[in-house]
Amino acid sequence: MVMIGVKDATACPVVKMIKPNGRIDRSNYKDIYRQAIAVIETAQPSLNEQADFILVDMQDVRLIDSCGLGTLIALLKAARINGKQLALCSIRPNVKMLLGLTSAFKVFNVFPSDRHFWVDLERFTSDACPLATVAA
């Protein structure tokens, strides 16, 4: 799992990106949960009282099972408890099908790509909050 922190300006919302790869299933869901929960719980809140964001980039996730779906829901709940918003982006068609069958799209904010997320976020931030580019 690659985690990328973006934008540290104190007057702007903080965005943390989590980028799992391969599978989120019974074999690794606990490890992914532990790594992601550490990002959620340690992300510093912004000073402007806007919600901070956790973006889960699903581009490299080829397979997800019920354990993986449960993990995403647990992360969503943890984000909300910690005053953050969690969104998913770049979901592959086979993963999208599972999320659609389980009505998960009703509880998650989903964006077609990370670029769509940034455009949407830019609409709700002030001009004083220039969006930083994602750096690996």
LUMLUMZA-624350 format. One record per residue (C-alpha): residue in one letter; y, x, z; residue number from 1. Coordinates in pm, whole numbers. Layout:
LUMLUMZA-624350
{r=a | north=Y | east=X | up=Z | k=NUM}
...
END
This chain:
LUMLUMZA-624350
{r=m | north=0 | east=0 | up=0 | k=1}
{r=v | north=340 | east=133 | up=-98 | k=2}
{r=m | north=636 | east=21 | up=107 | k=3}
{r=i | north=985 | east=65 | up=-27 | k=4}
{r=g | north=1296 | east=8 | up=182 | k=5}
{r=v | north=1600 | east=-105 | up=-11 | k=6}
{r=k | north=1962 | east=-142 | up=84 | k=7}
{r=d | north=2070 | east=-25 | up=425 | k=8}
{r=a | north=2432 | east=-143 | up=427 | k=9}
{r=t | north=2495 | east=-304 | up=764 | k=10}
{r=a | north=2707 | east=-590 | up=626 | k=11}
{r=c | north=2445 | east=-687 | up=370 | k=12}
{r=p | north=2101 | east=-839 | up=400 | k=13}
{r=v | north=1819 | east=-588 | up=429 | k=14}
{r=v | north=1532 | east=-611 | up=183 | k=15}
{r=k | north=1197 | east=-446 | up=246 | k=16}
{r=m | north=938 | east=-444 | up=-31 | k=17}
{r=i | north=565 | east=-440 | up=28 | k=18}
{r=k | north=352 | east=-358 | up=-273 | k=19}
{r=p | north=-22 | east=-399 | up=-218 | k=20}
{r=n | north=-259 | east=-299 | up=-496 | k=21}
{r=g | north=-611 | east=-376 | up=-608 | k=22}
{r=r | north=-754 | east=-649 | up=-391 | k=23}
{r=i | north=-652 | east=-843 | up=-86 | k=24}
{r=d | north=-989 | east=-962 | up=37 | k=25}
{r=r | north=-1239 | east=-953 | up=321 | k=26}
{r=s | north=-1283 | east=-576 | up=283 | k=27}
{r=n | north=-920 | east=-478 | up=345 | k=28}
{r=y | north=-712 | east=-773 | up=467 | k=29}
{r=k | north=-684 | east=-637 | up=823 | k=30}
{r=d | north=-544 | east=-303 | up=702 | k=31}
{r=i | north=-295 | east=-474 | up=472 | k=32}
{r=y | north=-190 | east=-709 | up=751 | k=33}
{r=r | north=-134 | east=-421 | up=996 | k=34}
{r=q | north=74 | east=-223 | up=747 | k=35}
{r=a | north=280 | east=-522 | up=640 | k=36}
{r=i | north=337 | east=-654 | up=993 | k=37}
{r=a | north=473 | east=-313 | up=1090 | k=38}
{r=v | north=735 | east=-346 | up=813 | k=39}
{r=i | north=823 | east=-701 | up=917 | k=40}
{r=e | north=854 | east=-627 | up=1288 | k=41}
{r=t | north=1044 | east=-299 | up=1254 | k=42}
{r=a | north=1296 | east=-402 | up=987 | k=43}
{r=q | north=1637 | east=-382 | up=1145 | k=44}
{r=p | north=1835 | east=-705 | up=1133 | k=45}
{r=s | north=2158 | east=-709 | up=940 | k=46}
{r=l | north=2481 | east=-756 | up=1132 | k=47}
{r=n | north=2613 | east=-1041 | up=922 | k=48}
{r=e | north=2356 | east=-1291 | up=1051 | k=49}
{r=q | north=2213 | east=-1342 | up=704 | k=50}
{r=a | north=1837 | east=-1345 | up=696 | k=51}
{r=d | north=1665 | east=-1026 | up=600 | k=52}
{r=f | north=1403 | east=-1039 | up=328 | k=53}
{r=i | north=1049 | east=-917 | up=286 | k=54}
{r=l | north=946 | east=-910 | up=-79 | k=55}
{r=v | north=574 | east=-884 | up=-152 | k=56}
{r=d | north=534 | east=-750 | up=-505 | k=57}
{r=m | north=193 | east=-874 | up=-622 | k=58}
{r=q | north=203 | east=-702 | up=-963 | k=59}
{r=d | north=-86 | east=-467 | up=-883 | k=60}
{r=v | north=-301 | east=-721 | up=-698 | k=61}
{r=r | north=-595 | east=-804 | up=-923 | k=62}
{r=l | north=-791 | east=-1023 | up=-683 | k=63}
{r=i | north=-728 | east=-1227 | up=-372 | k=64}
{r=d | north=-976 | east=-1433 | up=-171 | k=65}
{r=s | north=-939 | east=-1673 | up=120 | k=66}
{r=c | north=-895 | east=-1383 | up=366 | k=67}
{r=g | north=-616 | east=-1248 | up=149 | k=68}
{r=l | north=-450 | east=-1587 | up=127 | k=69}
{r=g | north=-476 | east=-1621 | up=505 | k=70}
{r=t | north=-313 | east=-1280 | up=536 | k=71}
{r=l | north=-17 | east=-1384 | up=320 | k=72}
{r=i | north=27 | east=-1700 | up=528 | k=73}
{r=a | north=10 | east=-1499 | up=852 | k=74}
{r=l | north=275 | east=-1261 | up=715 | k=75}
{r=l | north=497 | east=-1556 | up=621 | k=76}
{r=k | north=467 | east=-1691 | up=975 | k=77}
{r=a | north=542 | east=-1347 | up=1126 | k=78}
{r=a | north=845 | east=-1306 | up=901 | k=79}
{r=r | north=984 | east=-1642 | up=1009 | k=80}
{r=i | north=924 | east=-1563 | up=1377 | k=81}
{r=n | north=1118 | east=-1239 | up=1328 | k=82}
{r=g | north=1409 | east=-1417 | up=1156 | k=83}
{r=k | north=1324 | east=-1299 | up=806 | k=84}
{r=q | north=1235 | east=-1465 | up=479 | k=85}
{r=l | north=925 | east=-1367 | up=286 | k=86}
{r=a | north=894 | east=-1405 | up=-90 | k=87}
{r=l | north=626 | east=-1320 | up=-345 | k=88}
{r=c | north=686 | east=-1189 | up=-694 | k=89}
{r=s | north=503 | east=-1071 | up=-1006 | k=90}
{r=i | north=184 | east=-1265 | up=-942 | k=91}
{r=r | north=-97 | east=-1214 | up=-1196 | k=92}
{r=p | north=-241 | east=-1526 | up=-1363 | k=93}
{r=n | north=-577 | east=-1521 | up=-1180 | k=94}
{r=v | north=-407 | east=-1481 | up=-841 | k=95}
{r=k | north=-154 | east=-1747 | up=-938 | k=96}
{r=m | north=-441 | east=-1984 | up=-1010 | k=97}
{r=l | north=-580 | east=-1947 | up=-656 | k=98}
{r=l | north=-237 | east=-1997 | up=-505 | k=99}
{r=g | north=-191 | east=-2307 | up=-720 | k=100}
{r=l | north=-528 | east=-2453 | up=-624 | k=101}
{r=t | north=-446 | east=-2416 | up=-256 | k=102}
{r=s | north=-89 | east=-2550 | up=-290 | k=103}
{r=a | north=42 | east=-2220 | up=-150 | k=104}
{r=f | north=341 | east=-2246 | up=-385 | k=105}
{r=k | north=471 | east=-2521 | up=-160 | k=106}
{r=v | north=520 | east=-2278 | up=131 | k=107}
{r=f | north=611 | east=-1950 | up=-41 | k=108}
{r=n | north=925 | east=-1856 | up=-230 | k=109}
{r=v | north=782 | east=-1722 | up=-556 | k=110}
{r=f | north=967 | east=-1527 | up=-824 | k=111}
{r=p | north=832 | east=-1435 | up=-1169 | k=112}
{r=s | north=934 | east=-1071 | up=-1113 | k=113}
{r=d | north=1120 | east=-850 | up=-869 | k=114}
{r=r | north=1413 | east=-859 | up=-1112 | k=115}
{r=h | north=1436 | east=-1239 | up=-1071 | k=116}
{r=f | north=1440 | east=-1191 | up=-693 | k=117}
{r=w | north=1730 | east=-944 | up=-716 | k=118}
{r=v | north=1928 | east=-1172 | up=-949 | k=119}
{r=d | north=1877 | east=-1466 | up=-713 | k=120}
{r=l | north=1972 | east=-1256 | up=-410 | k=121}
{r=e | north=2284 | east=-1131 | up=-587 | k=122}
{r=r | north=2404 | east=-1489 | up=-633 | k=123}
{r=f | north=2403 | east=-1538 | up=-255 | k=124}
{r=t | north=2555 | east=-1207 | up=-145 | k=125}
{r=s | north=2917 | east=-1108 | up=-154 | k=126}
{r=d | north=3077 | east=-857 | up=-386 | k=127}
{r=a | north=3087 | east=-619 | up=-90 | k=128}
{r=c | north=2708 | east=-596 | up=-108 | k=129}
{r=p | north=2618 | east=-399 | up=-420 | k=130}
{r=l | north=2249 | east=-421 | up=-487 | k=131}
{r=a | north=2070 | east=-90 | up=-464 | k=132}
{r=t | north=1800 | east=4 | up=-707 | k=133}
{r=v | north=1442 | east=32 | up=-589 | k=134}
{r=a | north=1342 | east=392 | up=-535 | k=135}
{r=a | north=985 | east=506 | up=-481 | k=136}
END
